[in-house]
Each structure stands twice: as C-alpha cells, then as structure tokens.
Amino acid sequence: MTADVLNISNVDKDRGKTRVLNDVSLMVQPGKRVALLGHNGAGKSTLIKSILGLTPIHSGAITVDGAAPGTGAARRATAYLPEAVSFHPALTGREQLTLFAKLDGAKADIAGLLKRVGLSDALDRRIGTYSKGMRQRLGLAQVLLGKPAVALLDEPTSGLDPISRQDLYAIIDQLAGQGTAVLIASHALTEVEARTDRIAIMSKGHLVADDTLTGLSRRAGLPIRLRVRATDNADAIAAQIGGQRINGASVELHCTPDDKMAQLRRITDLGDAVADLEITPPKLEDLYRHFAAQDASEDLS
C-alpha cells in the first residue's frame, strides 16, 4: 500500500468547452477521513467518477492503491457508496449482500454485517419494502465487505435519521481504523466538521482549500468570538477590554487567532469581575463561505 493510497495529481477534466476540474490535486493516506465539500456543480461528483474510472480525465494522474482508475486492481481496492443506491427489489437484504460477497470473492459474516448497519430485523425482507434510509444502510454494508483500501462515500447520510447518522459515522471511524482511506462528499457541514481529519473544499472545478479544520481557520484568519459574562458590571468590563454589551450582562468582542491568547490574558486579569467566558471559533460553514467566496473573487479579478 502506498503512502497516499488515493493520489490525485494536477487533474484537468473538460466537458465540451467547460473545464469542470482544473488542476486538482488531493491525497488521502490510509486510515484518514477526508471531507470533500462544494456546491452543486463544484466538481465533486466528476472527481469521484474519475477516481472510479467512469469518466476519463484530460491531463494529470490518479492512482488508487498504486493502480490506474478502472483497472481490475483499482476496482478491487475501492468501495463506493452513491447518494442514491439501487438494488434489486425482489431480493432480500441477505440475498443481495451474499451476491455481492460472491462477486467480490470475499468471505463475510452476512448476518453480522447487516446487524452492524442496523438491518438485522430486515435481513430477510425484500429490498422493495425498504425505506431510502434502509437501502442506504444496505449500501454501507456492501462497502464493509472485505477491507477496501479506499472508500468513496457520496452523501452517505442521505435519508438517515439523526441517530442513524451517528451510527454511520461510527462505522466510518471503524473503516478508517482498519486502514481504509475514506473520502466523504457531503453537504452536511456540521456532521463532517467533527468527524473527519481533513477538509477539502471545491469551487467551480478548483480545489480551493485542503487542510485540517485548525489549519483552515489559521489560513482564513476569521475572527474568534469571545463573550464575557460579568459578575456585576458589564459596563466596567467593556470599558477595560472593549467590545459590545449583550443582554445587559455580557460583553462580546472579536479577535484574530494571533491575538486570542493576549485577549484571554486581559480577561483573566479582570479576576472576579468575570463570571463566565465563552470562546466560539469560526465554524466550518464560515470557513466554507470564506474559501468559496475567495475563489469567486479571483475569477472576477
């Protein structure tokens, strides 16, 4: 297994006169979970299809566990969960997964896999009776067959209730724990913010950001919000540290990441005048808007 089990290097892809992937480079190491974010039309689906070998690229290179997309070796190394899974409605969950296992040549505990994704009560029901969320769970069980080097998950929580979403990310954690490189294309920013190792953001075919959440925050330089709740006198606190009074009892101010520690020391020096302190860093939604807007402004320049 290579150091970067999924390696995308300087990839360009044209559709007619439109460049839908523009010099995209992205690497995913074994055991890492990378979120791939972007608006509709940003290039996420095209990139995933290119990794799967379903659509050719015009320049650059992609390797999956050292193999070219679409080759037998790459297919054996890759597991894929599309946003809209489709199975034969007349088969039961057990029959469908058994068929996949035979096609893959994998020896699997079918009942155990279906239990793992929460389908133990429906393993002998026909798939035609499954809800969308249940079909999504069955698709995830297919991903778990064998030990894929790379798992590509396209909107994996689509159709799932909140508890099922938590269960799914727990399974994704297990996948990563066994050494699988996981690439998750998603619009659910709140979910991936806490459950991935890196965030990759696409905009208009460009990869505009690729870093940890902390690294993205540092690069963006977006302000951190500090809210200080006064013990008695919010006006006195505001006079010393600046900021704006909130609800008569608190003071809110913003600082840059570089100034955060200095500002916290000033607040600490206030002693018992401070009853509480809330620190709110930029959220992933803020960072996403920042980098996507940055790409748009560059296009206009």
C-alpha positions in Angstrom: 0.0 0.0 0.0 1.4 3.4 -1.0 1.9 6.3 1.5 -1.0 8.1 -0.2 -3.4 5.3 -1.1 -5.5 7.7 -3.1 -3.4 10.1 -5.1 -4.9 12.8 -7.4 -2.3 14.9 -9.1 -2.9 18.0 -11.3 -6.1 16.6 -12.8 -7.9 18.5 -15.5 -11.3 17.5 -17.0 -13.2 19.3 -19.7 -16.8 18.9 -20.6 -17.2 20.5 -24.0 -15.8 24.0 -23.7 -16.2 24.0 -19.9 -13.4 22.9 -17.6 -15.1 21.1 -14.8 -11.8 20.0 -13.0 -9.0 22.5 -13.0 -5.5 21.3 -11.8 -7.0 19.4 -8.9 -4.5 17.6 -6.5 -5.7 15.7 -3.5 -4.0 12.9 -1.5 -5.6 10.6 1.1 -3.5 8.4 3.3 -4.5 5.0 4.8 -6.8 5.5 7.8 -7.6 9.1 7.1 -11.1 10.6 6.7 -11.3 13.5 4.3 -14.5 15.5 3.7 -14.9 16.8 0.1 -17.2 19.8 0.2 -18.6 22.0 -2.6 -21.7 23.5 -4.0 -23.7 21.6 -6.7 -21.6 21.8 -9.9 -18.3 22.4 -8.0 -16.8 19.2 -9.4 -17.2 16.7 -6.6 -19.2 14.1 -8.5 -17.0 14.4 -11.5 -13.9 13.9 -9.4 -15.4 10.8 -7.8 -16.4 9.4 -11.2 -12.8 10.0 -12.3 -11.5 8.1 -9.3 -13.8 5.2 -10.2 -12.7 5.2 -13.8 -16.2 6.0 -15.0 -15.1 9.2 -16.8 -11.7 9.9 -18.3 -9.5 12.8 -17.3 -7.7 15.0 -19.9 -4.5 15.6 -18.0 -2.9 14.8 -14.7 -2.9 11.4 -13.0 -5.0 9.4 -10.5 -3.9 6.2 -8.7 -5.8 4.1 -6.3 -3.5 1.9 -4.1 -1.0 2.3 -6.9 -3.3 1.3 -9.7 -5.0 3.3 -12.5 -8.7 4.0 -12.2 -10.9 1.4 -13.9 -8.3 -1.4 -13.8 -9.1 -4.6 -12.0 -6.6 -3.8 -9.2 -8.2 -0.3 -8.6 -11.7 -1.8 -8.6 -10.7 -4.4 -6.1 -9.2 -1.7 -3.9 -12.2 0.6 -4.0 -15.6 0.6 -2.3 -18.2 3.1 -3.4 -21.5 4.3 -1.8 -23.5 6.5 -4.2 -26.0 9.0 -2.9 -28.9 7.1 -4.4 -28.3 3.4 -4.0 -30.3 1.0 -6.1 -30.8 -2.8 -5.5 -33.0 -5.5 -7.0 -36.3 -5.0 -5.2 -37.2 -8.7 -5.3 -34.1 -9.8 -3.4 -33.8 -9.8 0.4 -31.1 -7.9 2.2 -29.3 -11.1 3.0 -29.5 -12.4 -0.7 -28.3 -9.1 -2.1 -25.3 -8.9 0.2 -24.5 -12.6 -0.3 -24.4 -11.9 -4.1 -22.1 -9.0 -3.6 -19.8 -11.1 -1.5 -19.6 -13.9 -4.1 -18.9 -11.3 -6.9 -16.1 -9.8 -4.7 -14.8 -13.2 -3.7 -15.0 -12.2 0.0 -15.8 -14.4 2.9 -18.1 -12.4 5.0 -20.5 -12.8 8.0 -23.5 -11.6 6.2 -25.8 -11.6 9.2 -23.2 -9.9 11.3 -22.6 -7.1 8.6 -26.4 -6.4 8.4 -26.6 -6.3 12.2 -23.7 -3.9 12.2 -25.6 -1.4 10.0 -28.9 -1.9 11.9 -30.7 -4.2 9.4 -30.7 -7.4 11.5 -34.6 -7.2 11.7 -34.9 -6.8 8.0 -32.2 -9.1 6.6 -34.9 -11.5 5.1 -37.3 -8.8 3.9 -37.4 -7.9 0.2 -35.5 -4.7 -0.6 -38.6 -3.4 -2.4 -40.1 -2.9 1.1 -37.1 -0.9 2.4 -37.1 2.8 3.1 -34.5 5.0 1.5 -32.6 5.0 4.8 -32.6 1.3 4.9 -31.3 1.0 1.4 -28.5 3.4 2.3 -27.6 1.1 5.2 -27.5 -1.9 2.9 -25.2 0.1 0.6 -22.9 0.8 3.6 -22.9 -2.9 4.4 -21.7 -3.5 0.8 -18.8 -1.0 1.5 -17.8 -3.0 4.5 -17.3 -6.2 2.5 -13.7 -7.1 2.6 -11.2 -4.5 3.6 -11.1 -1.8 0.8 -8.1 0.4 0.5 -10.3 3.3 -0.5 -13.9 4.1 0.4 -15.7 6.7 -1.6 -18.9 7.9 0.1 -21.2 10.3 -1.8 -23.7 12.0 0.6 -23.7 8.8 2.8 -26.2 10.2 5.4 -28.8 11.0 2.8 -32.2 9.7 4.0 -30.9 8.8 7.5 -32.4 10.0 10.8 -30.1 11.7 13.4 -29.3 8.5 15.4 -28.6 6.5 12.2 -26.3 9.3 11.1 -24.3 8.9 14.3 -24.2 5.2 13.8 -22.9 5.6 10.2 -20.1 7.9 11.3 -19.1 5.4 13.9 -18.8 2.8 11.2 -16.8 5.2 9.1 -14.5 5.6 12.1 -14.1 1.8 12.1 -13.3 1.7 8.4 -10.6 4.3 8.9 -9.4 2.4 12.0 -8.7 -0.7 9.8 -6.6 1.4 7.4 -9.1 2.4 4.8 -8.7 5.8 3.2 -12.2 7.4 3.3 -13.3 10.3 1.1 -16.7 11.7 2.0 -18.5 14.0 -0.4 -21.1 15.9 1.7 -23.3 19.0 2.1 -23.8 18.2 5.8 -21.1 20.6 7.1 -22.0 20.2 10.8 -21.5 16.4 10.6 -18.2 16.3 8.9 -16.8 19.2 11.0 -16.3 16.9 13.9 -15.9 13.5 12.2 -13.1 14.0 9.7 -9.4 14.5 9.7 -9.2 17.0 6.8 -11.5 19.2 4.9 -11.1 19.7 1.1 -13.2 22.4 -0.5 -14.0 22.6 -4.2 -15.4 25.6 -6.0 -16.0 25.8 -9.8 -13.7 22.9 -10.5 -10.8 24.2 -8.4 -9.7 22.7 -5.1 -9.6 26.0 -3.1 -8.6 24.5 0.3 -7.3 21.3 1.8 -6.3 21.3 5.4 -7.3 20.4 8.9 -10.1 22.4 10.5 -7.4 24.2 12.6 -5.3 24.8 9.6 -8.2 26.2 7.6 -9.1 28.6 10.5 -5.5 29.8 10.7 -5.3 30.4 6.9 -8.7 32.2 6.7 -7.9 34.4 9.7 -11.6 34.7 10.5 -12.4 36.3 13.9 -12.9 34.4 17.1 -15.9 35.5 19.2 -15.3 36.0 22.9 -18.4 36.5 25.2 -17.6 37.6 28.7 -20.4 37.4 31.3 -19.9 40.0 34.1 -20.4 39.2 37.7 -22.0 42.6 38.4 -20.9 45.4 36.0 -20.8 44.7 32.2 -20.1 48.4 31.5 -16.9 48.3 33.6 -15.7 45.2 31.7 -16.5 46.8 28.3 -14.6 49.9 29.4 -11.4 47.8 30.1 -11.4 45.3 27.2 -13.7 47.0 24.6 -16.4 45.1 22.8 -20.2 45.4 22.8 -22.6 44.8 25.6 -25.0 41.9 25.1 -28.3 41.5 27.0 -27.1 43.9 29.7 -25.0 41.3 31.4 -22.3 40.2 28.9 -19.7 41.8 26.7 -18.9 40.4 23.2 -15.8 41.1 21.3 -13.9 39.6 18.4 -10.2 38.9 17.9 -7.9 37.3 15.4 -6.4 33.9 16.1 -3.0 35.5 16.7 -4.5 37.9 19.3 -6.5 35.3 21.1 -4.1 34.5 23.9 -3.3 38.1 24.6 -7.0 38.9 24.8 -7.6 36.0 27.1 -4.9 37.2 29.5 -6.5 40.6 29.6 -9.8 39.0 30.5 -8.1 36.8 33.2 -6.7 39.9 34.8 -10.2 41.1 35.5 -10.4 38.4 38.2 -13.8 38.0 40.0 -15.4 40.6 37.8 -15.8 37.8 35.2 -18.5 35.2 35.9 -18.0 33.2 32.7 -16.3 33.1 29.3 -17.4 31.6 26.0 -15.0 31.1 23.2 -16.5 30.5 19.7 -14.1 29.8 16.9 -15.2 30.1 13.2 -17.5 27.2 12.2 -16.9 25.1 9.1 -19.8 26.9 7.4 -17.9 30.2 7.9 -14.7 28.7 6.5 -16.5 27.2 3.6 -18.1 30.5 2.7 -14.8 32.2 3.0 -12.8 30.0 0.7 -15.6 29.6 -1.9 -16.1 33.4 -2.0 -12.3 33.8 -2.3 -12.3 31.7 -5.4 -15.2 33.6 -6.9 -13.5 37.0 -6.3 -10.3 35.7 -8.0 -12.5 34.8 -11.0 -13.7 38.4 -11.1 -10.3 40.0 -10.9 
